Amino acid sequence: MSLLPAERPHWLRLLAPSGLCQVCQTWQRQPICAECIALFGAPRLRCARCALALPAGVAAHVGARFDSLSADLPLCADCRRESPPQIAAVAAFDYVHPWSGLLGRLKFHDAVELARPLAQALAAAVAARQAADQRLPAADLVLPVPLAQGRLRERGYNQAWELARRVARRLGVRAEAALLERLRETPHQLVLPRVARHANVRAAFVLAPGAARHLTGRQLAVVDDVMTTGATLAEVGRTLLRGGAASVQCWVVARTPLDDDPQ
């Protein structure tokens, strides 16, 4: 009986990207085959500021629904009501099957080999956003959302950094892992009511000693695996802007759909 991907020995899983699609498990040249990306990862119309997937009909509306920075790109209701600190957000996929499973394996089951194809998909989404929005400044430094030291020791790696350095390499941008620090781990945002989320992550991040000189005046991009509610990335953005960054963008592999976000 064949083993499921997450159950394979680590040495065997390292071989998988060269031959098996990690979604359909058929023999392919790519670790995630083009057929699965087309089937499960078709581009979605997304909010320009938080990457939330929007109904296709939103594109037909004009005026206050659209971002002042990116006049041709729409905003969701929350971002129209209160603009987040990031000037843009990009997501390659919705956080649904099969991407939720792949990201869970990357994050919790040592499947670091998945960082490469997922970062490739994210880099493609960023490049498409940049091509569609010529006024959006190009990022000149990419940072991962950091883990607290205890969680980093427990896991042995930061999945956001594994993604960030690969995305940066594909886009020709410098990546830095140690300019931002997380002071404490926080409960998962999805389990909290909306009103509690900003308080949950408030003051959870701080610039590393001496980091301000690397950030001042820079156009930054922050990478994470998933944007659940947006509160964590918003807090990261505020921390970086207070540290002197000129702007902050958020790049994530997957964005939690609105239907999965409890009130």
ABEGO torsion letter per residue (X at the ends): XBBBAAABBAAAAAAAAAABBAAAGBBBABABBAAAAAAAABBBBBBAAAGBBBBAAAAABBEAABBAABAABBBBAAAAABBBABABBBBABBBBOAAAAAAAAAAAAGBAAAAAAAAAAAAAAAAAAAAABAABBBBABBBBBBBBAAAAAAAGBBAAAAAAAAAAAAAGBBBBAAABBBABBBBBAAABBAAAAAAAABGABBBBBGAAAAABGBBBBBBBABBAAGAAAAAAAAAAAAAGBABBBBBBABBBBAAABBX
